[in-house]
């Protein structure tokens, strides 16, 4: 199934600044509130991950990106080369030097803006950003119970590289689904 064309949103992405920290932390909390209300669970844990304290270094390092639509930050994600330790146990089809692999972490969209394609747009931005920085290999993960994200990644052409039991970001008992893709210009 083809997804809509979200390319018009690509110019709405930018590096986060410290002025965005409160809004990013607010989106994390809103997402966790939404999980509490709906019974959905994506593996995040309030007060553990993600938090304001996990967003701050990402901003300081120039690795946090936001999607700003009509003056409102509607989502964020961290993009860098840092592969979580659990990735060592994956069966990657695309073996590549670390400097050619880009990872997207902690993709979140404010629940008030769900269903508008902003998650898809973030994936498109991620692919283009990776190629612009000489990284043709993409890796991402999601909690095994996060079926909507997993299905989105698979529909976007990512390959399941395995399920890895681990402690992740201070949360024990996680099972991550690791996914990979060779980037293509969107």
Secondary structure, 3 states (H helix, E strand, C coil): CCCCCCHHHHHHEEECCHHHHHHHHHHHHHHHHHHHHHCCCCCCECCCECCHHHHHHHHHCCCEEEEEECCEEEEEEEEECCCCHHHHHCCCCCCCCHHHEEEEEEEEECHHHCCCCHHHHHHHHHHHHHHHCCCCEEEEEEECCCHHHHHHHHHCCCEEEEEEEEEECCEEEEEEEEEEEECCCC
